[in-house]
């Protein structure tokens, strides 16, 4: 999946150019807001999930979509978790994590795996909603307080800004990819169009997001 890796490289390149033009102070402020919004969204993720599930039947709808995509009978046991994951085209590197979680919350069965997949997807959706909400609020607050000046950054400030810009846009890519990747399980997209297993860099991005624990909270 070359286009996924090319997209990541393009985002990092754009971040470097944006940081170079803006200078390190402006781009660092954006990075700080990104970290604050992501951290706040992660902290209040359970509250956002509770709000969403209480007001909207999201978990039921997601579970139904996952069951409809699976060719495995829900009540089946034996070694079916791996078969369910294959039928849902879940990235292979996630299989051990999902099977382990399924075994922890229920018997190793198709039902247990589907429960975990539902949890992961709802958690990702809750984080995405919180990240959009808090990110917008923080940026709006800073926008009215910041001092808009036309002073051009110095040469070294531009190059430091380029480095910070790459980090800034890389983390945007990681957060967006991690928050939206589970949703692709629900969409019947051809593996020729979306197959993270063939995209080395994108696969690493998903692994980095997995370490945050957002999918499993």
ZADO-406645 format. One line per 3 residues: number of its first residue (from 1); their letters; for each residue x, y, z of N, C-alpha, C. Coordinates in pm, 1 decimal, decimal comma, m for minus. Last residue first. Example, Ala and Ser with C-alpha at 12.3 -4.5 7.8 and 13.67 -1.06 7.14 Angstrom:
<pts>
2) sa) 1285,0 m225,0 708,0 1367,0 m106,0 714,0 1290,0 3,0 787,0 | 1319,0 m569,0 780,0 1230,0 m450,0 780,0 1320,0 m330,0 780,0
</pts>
This chain:
<pts>
217) xxx) m874,5 137,1 2655,4 m924,3 196,7 2780,2 m1075,3 178,9 2792,8 | m776,5 47,5 2412,2 m810,1 m53,3 2512,8 m865,9 5,1 2640,7 | m702,1 251,1 2241,6 m797,1 151,0 2192,8 m852,0 62,8 2304,2
214) xxx) m510,9 382,8 2394,9 m641,5 447,2 2371,7 m745,4 346,5 2324,1 | m253,8 301,2 2431,1 m358,4 234,7 2508,0 m497,4 289,8 2486,4 | m28,7 378,0 2300,5 m95,3 478,6 2383,1 m204,5 417,2 2470,3
211) xxx) 42,8 166,8 2138,4 114,2 182,1 2264,6 49,9 287,0 2355,0 | m106,6 211,2 1908,5 m146,8 102,7 1996,7 m81,2 115,6 2134,6 | 42,6 404,6 1781,0 m84,4 443,7 1842,0 m132,2 337,1 1939,8
208) xxx) 252,8 241,5 1693,5 278,5 350,7 1787,0 150,5 394,4 1857,1 | 111,2 77,9 1514,2 174,4 19,0 1631,1 205,4 125,6 1736,3 | 39,0 264,3 1322,4 m65,3 198,2 1399,9 m7,9 132,1 1524,5
205) xxx) 296,4 323,8 1225,2 214,2 429,1 1284,8 104,5 367,8 1372,0 | 372,3 84,0 1111,8 444,9 131,6 1229,2 366,4 240,7 1301,8 | 193,8 86,9 895,6 184,4 m19,9 993,9 255,4 19,7 1123,6
202) xxx) 296,5 300,8 753,6 162,3 312,3 811,5 140,6 205,9 917,8 | 541,5 191,2 674,2 538,1 307,4 762,1 401,9 322,1 829,5 | 455,1 m31,1 512,7 547,2 m47,1 625,3 534,7 68,8 723,7
199) xxx) 182,5 m161,3 383,9 238,8 m28,0 403,7 325,4 m30,4 529,3 | 58,8 m400,1 380,2 153,1 m375,9 271,8 219,3 m238,1 282,8 | m117,1 m383,4 589,8 m12,1 m483,9 597,1 94,7 m462,5 490,1
196) xxx) m318,3 m202,2 526,7 m202,0 m154,8 602,8 m88,0 m255,4 608,8 | m492,6 m159,2 265,5 m432,4 m278,6 322,5 m305,7 m237,7 397,2 | m712,1 m34,7 62,6 m670,8 m11,1 201,1 m623,5 m142,4 261,6
193) xxx) m726,5 m122,8 m202,4 m728,9 20,1 m172,9 m677,5 50,4 m32,4 | m719,3 m394,2 m197,1 m630,0 m329,3 m292,8 m621,9 m179,1 m266,3 | m918,1 m462,2 m28,4 m782,7 m468,4 25,5 m681,9 m408,0 m72,0
190) xxx) m1204,0 m249,2 m46,8 m1118,9 m350,5 m108,9 m978,9 m346,0 m49,3 | m1415,7 m196,3 226,9 m1317,8 m141,5 133,6 m1230,7 m253,8 79,4 | m1677,1 m190,4 382,3 m1628,7 m295,3 290,9 m1536,0 m239,8 182,9
187) xxx) m1626,3 m74,5 705,7 m1652,5 m34,6 566,9 m1596,3 m140,9 473,5 | m1543,7 m146,7 950,9 m1688,5 m148,7 927,9 m1724,9 m118,3 783,6 | m1278,5 m108,9 960,0 m1324,3 m247,2 970,8 m1472,3 m258,1 934,6
184) xxx) m1245,4 159,5 966,3 m1236,2 96,9 834,9 m1275,3 m49,0 839,1 | m1243,9 220,0 1231,8 m1368,9 244,2 1159,7 m1366,8 180,5 1021,2 | m980,9 180,1 1312,6 m1083,4 80,2 1347,8 m1213,7 97,3 1272,2
181) xxx) m859,4 421,7 1198,7 m832,5 288,8 1143,3 m936,9 184,4 1183,5 | m905,5 658,4 1338,1 m996,8 623,8 1229,3 m977,1 482,2 1174,9 | m713,1 685,2 1532,1 m852,6 707,2 1570,2 m950,4 663,2 1462,4
178) xxx) m474,9 641,0 1393,6 m514,8 549,6 1499,2 m660,4 562,6 1537,7 | m477,2 860,6 1215,3 m476,2 723,3 1164,1 m523,6 625,0 1270,1 | m471,9 1074,8 1396,6 m583,5 1060,8 1303,2 m592,2 917,9 1250,4
175) xxx) m229,5 1026,2 1531,3 m355,5 1034,8 1604,9 m475,6 1014,3 1513,7 | m40,6 1027,7 1320,3 m54,3 911,3 1407,8 m189,6 911,4 1477,7 | m75,7 1285,4 1211,6 m99,9 1168,5 1127,9 m122,8 1044,9 1215,0
172) xxx) 3,3 1437,8 1430,7 m132,4 1453,0 1377,0 m169,7 1330,2 1295,0 | 266,1 1354,7 1444,5 174,2 1315,3 1551,0 28,4 1337,0 1511,3 | 361,5 1474,7 1210,9 370,9 1329,7 1227,9 274,8 1281,5 1335,2
169) xxx) 327,0 1743,3 1262,0 240,8 1681,4 1161,9 248,4 1529,0 1166,8 | 526,2 1770,3 1469,7 386,4 1811,1 1487,1 293,6 1739,2 1389,6 | 764,1 1688,0 1350,9 711,9 1614,5 1466,9 563,2 1643,2 1486,2
166) xxx) 783,4 1887,7 1154,5 777,0 1746,8 1114,9 718,2 1663,3 1228,1 | 801,4 2114,4 1319,6 688,1 2098,5 1227,8 672,2 1955,3 1181,3 | 1045,7 2081,2 1441,2 925,5 2071,2 1524,5 802,0 2051,0 1437,3
163) xxx) 1202,1 2124,7 1210,0 1209,5 1997,5 1282,8 1085,1 1976,6 1368,1 | 1128,6 2387,0 1143,2 1108,3 2279,8 1045,9 1109,8 2143,2 1114,9 | 1211,6 2530,7 1367,2 1068,6 2519,7 1339,3 1037,9 2408,1 1241,0
160) xxx) 1480,7 2515,4 1323,1 1425,8 2448,4 1441,5 1275,1 2429,3 1424,3 | 1479,0 2676,0 1094,1 1520,3 2535,7 1083,7 1476,4 2454,9 1206,2 | 1387,1 2924,3 1194,6 1316,0 2858,0 1086,2 1351,0 2709,4 1077,6
157) xxx) 1577,3 2990,8 1381,1 1440,7 2966,1 1426,8 1359,1 2893,9 1320,1 | 1795,5 3039,7 1217,5 1797,7 2920,8 1301,5 1660,0 2888,4 1356,0 | 1700,3 3279,5 1089,6 1737,8 3160,8 1012,2 1734,4 3034,4 1097,8
154) xxx) 1412,4 3423,9 1262,0 1550,4 3420,9 1215,2 1579,7 3288,2 1145,6 | 1079,9 3518,1 1156,0 1173,7 3439,6 1236,7 1312,6 3441,9 1176,1 | 946,9 3849,5 1129,9 991,3 3728,1 1063,7 1089,6 3651,5 1151,5
151) xxx) 670,7 3994,7 1276,6 815,1 3978,7 1287,2 856,0 3845,3 1225,5 | 406,8 4058,1 1290,7 460,6 4035,3 1156,9 612,3 4019,3 1157,3 | 187,7 3914,0 1535,5 295,5 4004,1 1495,9 347,1 3963,9 1359,0
148) xxx) m65,1 3870,4 1746,6 m38,7 3856,6 1603,1 67,5 3960,0 1561,5 | m64,3 3705,7 2035,5 m25,8 3836,1 1981,1 14,9 3817,6 1835,0 | m346,1 3518,0 2156,6 m212,6 3529,4 2099,1 m190,3 3667,5 2037,6
145) xxx) m606,8 3505,6 2238,5 m507,2 3555,8 2332,6 m371,5 3581,1 2269,6 | m764,2 3395,2 2044,5 m803,4 3527,6 2092,2 m699,9 3588,3 2186,0 | m635,3 3148,9 2008,2 m647,6 3242,0 1895,4 m678,5 3382,8 1942,6
142) xxx) m667,7 3007,1 2240,1 m536,3 3064,7 2212,3 m544,0 3168,6 2102,2 | m937,0 2928,7 2211,8 m895,3 3009,7 2326,1 m762,0 3079,3 2299,4 | m926,4 2774,9 1979,7 m1010,5 2894,7 1983,1 m968,6 2986,5 2096,3
139) xxx) m761,4 2566,1 2058,1 m717,5 2655,5 1951,1 m798,7 2784,8 1950,1 | m924,0 2449,3 2257,5 m792,9 2504,9 2290,9 m744,0 2603,1 2184,8 | m1151,2 2369,8 2106,7 m1165,1 2462,9 2218,9 m1032,1 2528,7 2253,7
136) xxx) m1043,2 2190,0 1919,7 m1109,9 2311,6 1875,0 m1120,4 2415,2 1985,2 | m948,5 1994,3 2097,5 m858,4 2063,4 2007,3 m916,4 2193,3 1956,6 | m1183,8 1906,2 2217,2 m1084,4 1977,1 2297,4 m984,1 2051,7 2209,5
133) xxx) m1317,9 1794,1 1985,7 m1381,3 1891,9 2075,7 m1277,7 1974,4 2151,5 | m1135,8 1614,8 1873,6 m1189,1 1723,6 1792,4 m1248,1 1834,0 1880,0 | m1100,5 1446,5 2095,7 m986,1 1516,3 2039,4 m1031,2 1634,9 1953,9
130) xxx) m1358,6 1340,7 2129,7 m1299,0 1424,2 2233,1 m1182,4 1506,3 2181,5 | m1384,4 1196,2 1889,3 m1479,4 1302,2 1921,6 m1422,2 1396,8 2026,6 | m1168,3 1018,0 1915,2 m1173,4 1109,7 1801,2 m1267,6 1226,0 1829,7
127) xxx) m1244,4 874,6 2145,6 m1123,1 956,3 2147,1 m1125,9 1059,2 2035,1 | m1474,8 750,7 2046,8 m1484,2 840,4 2162,2 m1362,1 931,4 2169,7 | m1368,0 591,7 1842,6 m1466,2 695,3 1809,5 m1478,0 797,0 1922,1
124) xxx) m1207,9 420,6 1995,9 m1146,8 506,3 1893,5 m1240,0 621,3 1856,6 | m1406,3 295,5 2149,5 m1301,7 374,6 2214,7 m1235,5 470,8 2116,2 | m1548,6 162,1 1948,9 m1616,1 265,5 2027,6 m1514,0 354,6 2097,9
121) xxx) m1344,1 m14,2 1863,4 m1402,1 82,2 1770,3 m1472,7 196,0 1843,8 | m1293,2 m166,4 2094,6 m1185,7 m90,9 2030,9 m1243,0 18,9 1941,4 | m1547,5 m283,0 2139,7 m1487,5 m194,4 2238,2 m1380,4 m105,6 2175,6
118) xxx) m1570,7 m442,5 1909,2 m1669,0 m336,6 1935,3 m1612,2 m234,5 2033,5 | m1358,8 m615,3 1952,7 m1357,9 m529,4 1834,5 m1456,1 m413,9 1850,6 | m1453,8 m743,6 2183,1 m1332,9 m662,5 2190,5 m1323,7 m567,5 2072,1
115) xxx) m1678,8 m875,7 2078,4 m1693,8 m781,0 2189,7 m1573,4 m687,7 2198,2 | m1555,4 m1039,9 1892,9 m1644,7 m934,3 1844,2 m1669,5 m831,0 1953,2 | m1421,8 m1211,7 2069,1 m1345,6 m1127,6 1976,6 m1430,7 m1012,3 1925,8
112) xxx) m1638,0 m1337,0 2200,6 m1539,4 m1259,2 2274,6 m1461,9 m1165,5 2186,3 | m1766,2 m1466,4 1986,6 m1837,0 m1362,8 2061,1 m1739,9 m1273,7 2137,8 | m1579,4 m1655,8 1909,1 m1610,7 m1547,6 1816,1 m1679,8 m1433,0 1888,8
109) xxx) m1371,2 m1718,8 2196,9 m1476,6 m1751,0 2101,6 m1496,7 m1633,5 2008,9 | m1255,3 m1784,1 2480,3 m1194,0 m1762,7 2349,9 m1292,5 m1809,6 2244,3 | m1471,3 m1615,9 2710,4 m1413,4 m1738,1 2656,3 m1356,3 m1709,1 2518,5
106) xxx) m1367,3 m1280,5 2803,4 m1465,8 m1385,0 2778,7 m1394,3 m1511,0 2733,7 | m1159,3 m1115,2 2860,1 m1294,3 m1068,8 2892,7 m1400,0 m1176,5 2875,1 | m929,3 m1253,2 2787,6 m935,8 m1192,1 2920,2 m1078,6 m1155,1 2959,0
103) xxx) m964,7 m1330,6 2527,7 m951,0 m1435,9 2628,2 m965,8 m1380,4 2768,6 | m962,8 m1079,0 2410,5 m1084,6 m1160,0 2404,6 m1081,0 m1269,6 2510,1 | m699,0 m1002,1 2453,3 m805,9 m927,6 2517,8 m934,9 m1007,9 2520,4
100) xxx) m573,2 m1193,7 2290,6 m542,8 m1187,0 2433,7 m652,8 m1114,7 2509,8 | m678,2 m1126,5 2043,0 m706,2 m1258,8 2096,5 m680,7 m1260,9 2246,8 | m570,4 m867,2 2017,5 m714,6 m886,5 2020,7 m751,4 m1022,0 2079,1
97) xxx) m294,8 m915,2 2014,7 m352,6 m826,5 2115,0 m502,4 m852,3 2130,3 | m262,0 m1088,7 1790,5 m229,0 m1134,4 1926,2 m291,4 m1048,5 2035,7 | m365,2 m913,0 1574,6 m430,0 m1037,9 1613,9 m392,5 m1082,8 1754,9
94) xxx) m223,8 m700,1 1484,9 m313,6 m676,6 1596,6 m376,7 m805,1 1649,0 | m85,5 m781,9 1265,3 m5,8 m751,9 1383,7 m93,1 m728,0 1506,1 | m284,3 m806,1 1066,6 m232,7 m927,0 1130,9 m155,5 m897,1 1258,5
91) xxx) m572,2 m597,8 1063,9 m428,3 m612,5 1043,5 m369,8 m725,1 1126,8 | m875,1 m764,4 978,5 m803,0 m686,3 1077,3 m653,6 m705,0 1054,0 | m1065,3 m888,4 814,0 m949,7 m822,7 753,1 m881,3 m726,2 850,4
88) xxx) m1260,3 m1044,9 910,6 m1284,1 m901,4 920,4 m1169,9 m819,6 862,1 | m1151,1 m1295,1 880,4 m1271,8 m1264,4 803,1 m1302,0 m1115,4 803,3 | m943,2 m1279,7 1064,3 m912,8 m1292,0 921,4 m1033,9 m1254,3 836,8
85) xxx) m1089,4 m1268,0 1300,3 m1002,3 m1157,0 1264,8 m966,4 m1160,4 1117,3 | m1212,8 m1520,3 1292,5 m1294,8 m1398,9 1289,3 m1211,2 m1279,4 1245,7 | m989,9 m1686,2 1313,1 m1072,7 m1692,1 1192,7 m1160,0 m1568,4 1179,2
82) xxx) m900,2 m1622,5 1567,0 m813,9 m1593,5 1452,3 m893,9 m1594,5 1323,4 | m1126,6 m1716,5 1719,0 m1084,6 m1575,1 1718,3 m998,9 m1539,2 1598,5 | m1168,7 m2001,3 1693,9 m1233,0 m1908,1 1603,1 m1188,8 m1762,7 1610,7
79) xxx) m1102,5 m2257,8 1781,7 m997,7 m2159,0 1754,3 m1050,8 m2050,9 1663,2 | m1397,2 m2306,5 1974,8 m1276,2 m2366,1 1920,1 m1172,9 m2255,8 1895,8 | m1705,4 m2158,3 1906,1 m1587,3 m2157,1 1990,8 m1470,2 m2215,7 1915,0
76) xxx) m1992,7 m1957,2 1810,3 m1891,9 m2059,6 1786,0 m1774,1 m2045,5 1881,2 | m2190,4 m1768,1 1810,3 m2181,6 m1857,2 1924,8 m2073,4 m1961,3 1912,9 | m2169,7 m1641,7 1559,6 m2134,9 m1569,5 1681,4 m2115,8 m1661,8 1799,5
73) xxx) m2016,1 m1793,9 1280,8 m2129,8 m1789,8 1372,6 m2088,7 m1731,1 1507,3 | m1831,9 m1597,9 1054,7 m1824,6 m1697,0 1160,4 m1948,1 m1686,3 1248,5 | m1810,5 m1394,0 880,0 m1871,9 m1516,6 826,2 m1874,8 m1626,5 930,2
70) xxx) m1874,4 m1056,3 958,0 m1809,2 m1182,0 992,1 m1885,7 m1299,6 933,5 | m2033,5 m845,4 901,7 m1913,5 m861,4 818,9 m1846,3 m995,5 843,2 | m2227,5 m864,2 1096,3 m2267,7 m879,6 956,7 m2147,9 m901,6 864,9
67) xxx) m2072,8 m807,1 1321,1 m2131,5 m941,1 1306,1 m2171,1 m965,4 1161,3 | m2018,2 m536,9 1269,6 m1909,3 m633,3 1278,1 m1960,4 m775,0 1259,1 | m2276,2 m426,6 1278,7 m2198,1 m418,8 1155,1 m2084,5 m520,3 1155,2
64) xxx) m2339,0 m477,0 1547,6 m2419,5 m536,4 1440,4 m2342,9 m536,3 1308,2 | m2150,2 m319,6 1677,2 m2148,3 m465,1 1697,3 m2225,9 m535,7 1586,5 | m2235,9 m67,1 1593,7 m2103,5 m115,4 1555,0 m2096,3 m267,3 1568,0
61) xxx) m2490,0 m54,2 1714,0 m2477,1 m42,8 1568,8 m2342,8 m98,2 1522,0 | m2425,1 m74,4 1986,0 m2510,8 m175,4 1923,7 m2496,0 m174,1 1772,0 | m2269,4 156,5 2018,8 m2209,8 25,7 2042,6 m2291,2 m86,0 1978,9
58) xxx) m2456,1 360,6 1957,9 m2336,7 342,1 1877,3 m2279,4 201,9 1893,2 | m2718,1 474,8 2010,6 m2690,7 330,2 2012,8 m2568,1 293,9 1929,5 | m2673,8 765,3 2213,9 m2681,8 707,9 2079,5 m2648,3 558,7 2086,5
55) xxx) m2660,3 830,3 2480,2 m2748,9 908,7 2394,6 m2767,3 850,7 2255,2 | m2482,4 651,2 2594,0 m2609,2 677,0 2661,1 m2709,6 746,0 2569,7 | m2260,6 655,3 2427,2 m2338,5 531,0 2434,8 m2473,0 550,7 2504,1
52) xxx) m2168,0 920,2 2470,7 m2208,6 875,8 2337,4 m2300,0 753,9 2345,3 | m2109,9 921,7 2747,0 m2206,2 1017,1 2690,8 m2259,2 967,7 2555,9 | m1914,5 721,2 2760,4 m2039,5 707,3 2834,7 m2146,8 798,6 2778,5
49) xxx) m1714,2 837,0 2603,0 m1775,2 710,4 2561,7 m1908,9 689,1 2630,9 | m1653,3 1059,7 2760,7 m1706,5 1079,7 2626,6 m1775,4 952,9 2576,3 | m1553,1 926,2 2984,8 m1671,1 1012,2 2998,1 m1736,3 1037,4 2862,5
46) xxx) m1331,9 798,5 2874,4 m1439,9 717,0 2931,8 m1567,6 799,0 2948,4 | m1174,8 1022,0 2797,7 m1226,9 929,3 2696,6 m1343,8 846,9 2750,3 | m1040,2 1208,1 2942,7 m1186,9 1210,0 2950,3 m1251,3 1116,5 2847,1
43) xxx) m776,4 1145,4 2872,7 m818,0 1144,4 3013,2 m969,7 1133,8 3026,2 | m776,1 1179,9 2594,4 m748,6 1047,6 2650,2 m797,0 1037,1 2794,8 | m827,3 1454,0 2576,7 m921,1 1360,0 2515,8 m901,8 1218,9 2570,4
40) xxx) m597,1 1549,6 2702,6 m728,3 1574,9 2762,6 m832,6 1478,6 2707,0 | m401,6 1464,1 2519,2 m398,3 1417,3 2657,1 m533,9 1435,5 2725,3 | m481,2 1605,5 2288,7 m477,2 1458,9 2287,3 m479,2 1402,8 2428,9
37) xxx) m454,6 1871,7 2378,0 m584,7 1822,8 2331,7 m589,2 1670,6 2333,7 | m179,9 1880,8 2440,8 m280,3 1909,3 2544,0 m416,9 1854,4 2504,8 | m66,2 1827,0 2191,0 m41,2 1736,2 2303,1 m146,6 1755,4 2412,2
34) xxx) m162,8 2051,9 2050,3 m194,5 1916,1 2005,0 m178,2 1816,4 2119,2 | m45,3 2260,0 2190,1 m191,0 2249,6 2187,7 m234,8 2109,9 2145,4 | 222,4 2207,1 2129,4 177,8 2203,0 2268,3 26,3 2190,2 2277,2
31) xxx) 216,7 2250,5 1853,0 248,4 2116,8 1904,7 201,4 2102,5 2048,4 | 165,2 2524,3 1849,2 68,2 2431,2 1790,2 90,6 2289,8 1841,4 | 398,8 2615,0 1967,1 270,7 2643,0 2031,3 163,1 2548,7 1978,3
28) xxx) 579,8 2538,9 1773,6 586,1 2473,3 1904,8 456,8 2496,3 1981,5 | 512,7 2712,7 1571,0 487,1 2570,9 1548,9 494,1 2493,0 1679,6 | 588,3 2958,6 1687,4 450,7 2934,2 1644,8 421,1 2785,8 1630,9
25) xxx) 864,6 2913,2 1741,1 771,8 2954,7 1845,6 626,6 2922,5 1808,2 | 1000,3 2846,7 1504,8 981,4 2744,8 1607,5 879,1 2785,4 1713,6 | 840,3 2940,4 1191,6 934,2 2960,0 1301,1 901,7 2868,3 1417,4
22) xxx) 689,7 2922,3 957,8 628,4 2980,6 1076,8 729,6 3014,5 1185,4 | 853,7 2801,2 769,0 796,4 2932,7 739,8 743,2 3001,0 864,9 | 917,2 2562,0 899,4 1024,4 2650,7 853,3 971,1 2791,9 830,0
19) xxx) 665,8 2446,1 935,3 743,9 2486,5 1051,3 855,1 2583,0 1014,3 | 597,8 2397,7 666,3 514,9 2486,4 748,7 591,2 2536,8 869,8 | 801,4 2217,1 593,7 788,9 2345,4 523,8 708,8 2445,1 608,0
16) xxx) 746,8 2004,3 770,9 876,2 2070,6 771,3 870,8 2206,9 706,3 | 484,8 1937,3 695,6 511,4 1986,3 830,5 644,3 2058,5 839,2 | 529,6 1843,5 438,9 448,1 1963,1 456,4 469,9 2023,8 594,9
13) xxx) 673,7 1614,7 509,7 735,6 1718,4 427,5 660,6 1849,8 441,1 | 478,9 1472,1 649,1 600,6 1515,5 718,6 671,7 1626,1 641,1 | 295,7 1430,3 439,3 254,1 1504,4 558,2 376,1 1556,4 633,7
10) xxx) 449,4 1274,6 266,5 401,9 1405,6 221,8 361,0 1492,0 340,0 | 482,4 1043,9 421,0 599,9 1123,4 382,1 559,9 1263,7 338,6 | 213,9 960,2 432,9 286,3 994,0 554,9 408,5 1080,1 524,5
7) xxx) 164,8 910,4 161,5 86,8 1011,5 231,4 154,9 1056,4 359,2 | 336,4 700,0 116,3 362,1 825,7 47,8 285,2 940,1 113,6 | 205,1 507,0 267,4 338,2 550,6 307,6 374,8 683,3 242,1
4) xxx) m29,9 490,4 115,1 m37,3 522,6 257,0 97,3 573,1 308,9 | 59,3 411,8 m135,8 1,9 545,0 m123,4 m13,6 586,5 23,5 | 146,8 148,1 m115,9 245,9 254,4 m127,6 185,9 391,4 m99,8
1) x) 85,4 m119,1 0,0 0,0 0,0 0,0 89,1 124,2 0,0
</pts>
